[in-house]
């Protein structure tokens, strides 16, 4: 059965009386070439543990199961659970969990699977890969939850709205560069796997998509004295983009104008610059200097 074929999707919908949910952002991929690029781009190996967010009817899940050691798929829509049991029945290395990823302790699931693998084989899974076709409206919350929770994975390869992908991988000085760019690049090395046009989905969304691979940094590339203050500085800086840093930093709770200017001077940053011109290292140094003055 070609799960990605539009005819298969129609048959499954008719058989189960399944209706696609706009509120859950359900759009199923129908292009085998792009599916293959996602699997290859994610780097899934035969001894890897794969966590999939939002398997849908199992289009990507099935290919991940063929490439990896085990796949755990987390699906929020209870109506898709019986469908997944049928579409994935030929794979004995897939476990489907009915849950909301934003309310799930992912590390607890991964630790349990690693422990069972050690008990069974004497070795842990070689790598942990996260994959998924994320609902556009909660792409950023899902990614940031995984990263802020310190997910014990090697990479996150996910499809998202092209506009969000552009922001995540943006460089300083560009229009797309913002707080999400700094946040994700602090945690990960970002690369694009493939662009995905809107016409390869059923139903067709009104935007194009892109797949990014986020390789989670084992060691951060900047040294922070306080991570919370770092993110407060980033948020304040981009909160009012048109303001100079000397003014936008007043959005950091507890800071005075005098301390903001002193921190900027100590960091070697011109106070008339704006947040979108600062790179990761400059944000780190600035936040460290502000930490010393709070």
Residue pairs with C-beta under 8 A, 6 or more apart in sequence:
1 8
1 87
2 8
2 32
3 9
3 57
3 58
3 59
3 62
3 87
4 28
4 29
4 30
4 31
4 32
4 35
4 59
5 30
6 30
6 202
9 28
9 30
9 57
9 202
12 18
12 57
12 83
12 87
13 19
13 20
16 79
16 82
16 83
18 79
18 80
18 83
20 26
20 27
20 28
20 203
21 77
24 76
24 77
24 135
25 134
25 135
25 136
25 137
25 138
26 56
26 77
26 135
27 133
27 201
27 202
27 203
27 204
27 205
28 56
28 57
28 59
28 201
28 202
29 35
29 59
29 60
29 133
29 159
29 196
29 200
29 201
30 200
30 201
30 202
31 196
31 200
34 194
34 196
34 200
34 211
35 59
35 60
35 63
36 63
37 193
37 194
37 211
38 60
38 63
38 131
38 157
38 159
38 193
38 194
38 211
39 60
39 63
39 64
39 67
41 157
41 193
41 194
41 211
41 213
42 64
42 129
42 131
42 155
42 157
42 193
42 213
43 127
43 129
43 154
43 155
43 157
43 213
44 50
44 64
44 67
44 68
44 129
44 131
45 67
45 68
45 69
45 126
45 127
46 67
46 68
46 69
47 69
47 125
47 126
47 127
48 68
48 69
48 125
48 126
48 127
48 128
48 129
49 68
49 69
49 70
49 72
49 110
49 113
49 114
49 117
49 125
49 127
49 128
49 129
50 64
50 65
50 68
50 69
50 70
50 71
50 72
50 128
50 129
50 130
50 131
51 71
51 72
51 74
51 106
51 109
51 110
51 128
51 129
51 130
51 131
51 153
52 60
52 61
52 64
52 71
52 72
52 73
52 74
52 130
52 131
52 132
53 74
53 101
53 130
53 131
53 132
53 134
53 142
53 158
54 74
54 75
54 76
54 101
54 132
54 133
54 134
54 135
55 61
55 73
55 74
55 75
55 80
55 84
55 96
56 75
56 80
56 133
57 80
57 83
57 84
57 87
58 73
58 83
58 84
58 87
58 88
60 131
60 132
60 133
61 71
61 73
61 84
61 88
61 91
61 94
62 87
62 88
62 91
64 71
64 131
65 71
65 88
65 91
65 93
65 94
66 91
68 93
68 129
69 93
69 117
69 125
69 126
70 93
70 94
70 95
70 113
70 117
70 125
71 91
71 93
71 94
71 95
72 94
72 95
72 97
72 109
72 113
73 84
73 94
73 95
73 96
73 97
74 97
74 99
74 101
74 104
75 81
75 84
75 96
75 97
75 98
75 99
76 98
76 99
76 100
76 101
78 98
81 96
81 98
84 96
85 96
88 94
88 96
97 104
97 109
101 142
101 145
102 138
102 141
102 142
102 145
105 149
106 146
106 149
106 151
107 149
107 150
107 151
107 152
110 128
110 151
110 152
110 153
111 152
113 125
114 124
114 125
117 123
117 124
117 125
118 124
127 154
127 155
128 152
128 153
128 154
129 153
129 154
129 155
129 157
130 146
130 151
130 153
130 155
130 156
130 157
130 158
131 156
131 157
131 158
132 142
132 158
132 159
133 158
133 159
134 142
134 143
134 158
134 159
134 160
136 160
136 161
136 164
136 205
136 207
139 158
139 160
139 161
139 164
140 164
140 180
142 158
143 156
143 158
143 168
143 184
143 214
144 180
144 183
144 184
146 153
146 156
147 183
147 184
147 187
147 188
147 216
151 216
153 216
154 215
154 216
155 213
155 214
155 215
155 216
156 188
156 213
156 214
156 216
157 193
157 211
157 212
157 213
157 214
158 211
158 212
158 214
159 196
159 209
159 210
159 211
160 168
160 209
160 210
160 211
160 212
161 207
161 208
161 209
161 210
162 195
162 207
162 208
162 209
162 210
163 207
164 180
165 192
165 209
165 210
165 211
165 212
166 176
166 210
167 176
167 177
167 178
167 180
167 181
168 180
168 181
168 184
168 185
168 190
168 212
169 181
169 190
169 191
169 192
169 212
170 176
170 177
170 178
170 181
171 177
171 181
172 276
172 277
172 278
172 279
173 276
173 277
174 276
175 276
177 276
178 238
178 241
178 276
179 234
179 235
179 237
179 238
182 234
182 280
182 283
183 231
183 234
184 190
184 214
185 280
186 220
186 221
186 222
186 230
186 280
187 214
187 216
187 217
187 220
188 214
188 215
188 216
188 217
189 214
189 215
189 217
190 212
190 213
190 214
190 215
191 212
191 213
191 215
192 210
192 211
192 212
192 213
193 210
193 211
193 212
193 213
194 210
194 211
195 208
195 209
195 210
196 208
196 209
196 210
196 211
197 208
197 209
198 204
198 205
198 206
198 207
198 208
198 209
201 209
221 280
221 281
222 280
222 281
222 283
222 284
223 284
223 288
224 230
224 284
224 287
224 288
225 287
225 288
225 291
225 292
226 287
226 288
226 291
229 252
229 287
229 290
229 291
229 294
230 283
230 284
230 287
232 252
232 253
232 287
233 249
233 252
233 283
233 286
233 287
233 290
234 275
234 283
234 287
235 251
236 248
236 249
236 250
236 251
236 252
237 245
237 248
237 249
237 274
237 275
237 278
237 283
238 248
238 275
238 276
239 248
239 251
240 247
240 248
240 251
241 248
241 274
241 275
241 276
242 274
243 274
244 271
244 272
244 273
244 274
245 260
245 264
245 269
245 271
245 272
245 273
245 274
245 275
245 278
245 286
246 257
246 260
246 261
246 264
246 271
246 272
248 274
248 275
249 255
249 260
249 263
249 264
249 290
250 257
250 260
252 260
252 290
252 294
254 294
255 263
255 290
255 293
255 294
259 290
259 293
259 294
260 271
260 290
261 271
262 289
262 293
263 286
263 289
263 290
263 292
263 293
264 270
264 271
264 286
264 289
265 271
266 289
266 292
267 282
267 285
267 286
267 288
267 289
268 285
269 278
269 282
269 285
269 286
278 286
